[in-house]
């Protein structure tokens, strides 16, 4: 595996960035949206995939227990929990102000 990884190294990078945008409908039927960015500079990119696992381990160590059964994992962790781990790792991140609401003609 190491041999293969060394061959592909020239095609990759230890840096990464991400923009997450979410659009939906609020509890009163109003349109809502938000954006979040992540900027992993030199040598920090490989740490990003483990951030949710580290946040979940912390939660478990603090006594949280998942409900029994199978279900989607979305919504289990809060952005603040991920942000705390990112801060400790030195990975930049920010919440971007949502864009103005667009009016759609019916």
N, C-alpha and C positions, 0 to 999 in steps of 0.2 A: 504494500500500500504506500509506504514512504517513497519507494522508487517511482510510482505513478504520480504521486503528489509533486515530487521534484520536477518531473517532466512538464507538468501543467503550470508550475509556478509563474513562468513568464506571461501567462495569459490572465492571471488574477491580480488581486491587490489586497493589501491589508487595510484598506480604507473603504468606507461605505456611507451611504446616505439614503434616507427614506422620507417620503412624504405620505402620510395617511390622511385621506379625506373621507368624511362620513356625511351622508345626507339622508334625512328621513323626515318623519312626521312626529311632532311633539305630542304630549299628553292631551292638549286641547285642540289638536288637529292642525296646528301651525307648522310651517316648514322650519326645520332646524338643520344646521350644518356645523361642522367644525373641522379643523385641520391640525395635524401634529407633525413635527419634523424631528429627525434624528440625524446627527452628523458624527460619524465615527472617524476620527482622524488617524494618523499613522499608528499602526499596531493595535488599534482598538476595534477594528471591524470584526475580527474573529470572536470577540467577546459578546457581540450582540445576540447571537442565537440562544445563549444561555440565560439571558436576562429574565424571561418569564419563569424559568425553572428556579432560579435563585429567589425570586420574589415569592413563589409558591412555597419553597422550603422554609423561608422566614415565617410565612403565615402558619405553616404546620408546626414549627417550633414554638409559636406563640399560642398553640392550643386549638387552632381551627381544624375542623374535621369536615371533609366533604360529605354531602348527603349520599347515602348508598344508592347504587344503581348506575345505569349508563345515561349520559346526557352530554350535550355539547359543552365544550370548555369555554366558549365565549361568555364574557361577563363575569367570570370568576374573580379575576384580578382587576383592581382599579388602576387607572393611569398613575395615580400618586405612588402606588406600590412599585410600579415599574420605574418611575422617575427616581425614586430613592436609590434603587440599584444602579441605574445609569449614572447618577451623580457620584456614587462611590467609585465607579469604574472610570470616571472622567469622560464619559460619552456625552456630547452636547445634545440637547433636545429642547424643544419649545412648543407651546401651544400657540397656534396662529389664529389671529382674530378671524371669525367666520366672515365670509363675503356677505355683502348686502343681500337682503332678500329680493329675489326677482319676482316681478309680477307676471303671471302668465295669463294671456287673454283666453277666455273660454270659448 
